[in-house]
Amino acid sequence: MNERWGKVGGYPVRTNDTTGAGDGFLGAFLYYLLELGKPLPDIGEAEPREALDFSNAAGALATARRGAVPSLAAQEQIAGLRGLGSGKGT
């Protein structure tokens, strides 16, 4: 098994409620991997880091609003936070 590890930084947001943050993170991670359209063994070195960065942004945004489902971010919101933040490797 090829083991990989590293660090992916988070995104600072004004936290309102942490309900749904883990669900938002995991859902975004699985979504990102499924969108790659590749079997897991074929995923390259950079793709897991990008998936984790995407997921960190989704989890962070989920804490900015109250509730579980209402707090889940849309893809555009995640992209916006990723464009503004410095989550990659920090």
HELIX and SHEET records of a PDB file:
HELIX    1   1 ALA A   21  LEU A   36  1                                  16    
HELIX    2   2 LEU A   40  ASP A   42  5                                   3    
HELIX    3   3 ALA A   46  ALA A   62  1                                  17    
HELIX    4   4 VAL A   69  SER A   71  5                                   3    
HELIX    5   5 GLN A   75  LEU A   84  1                                  10    
END                                                                             
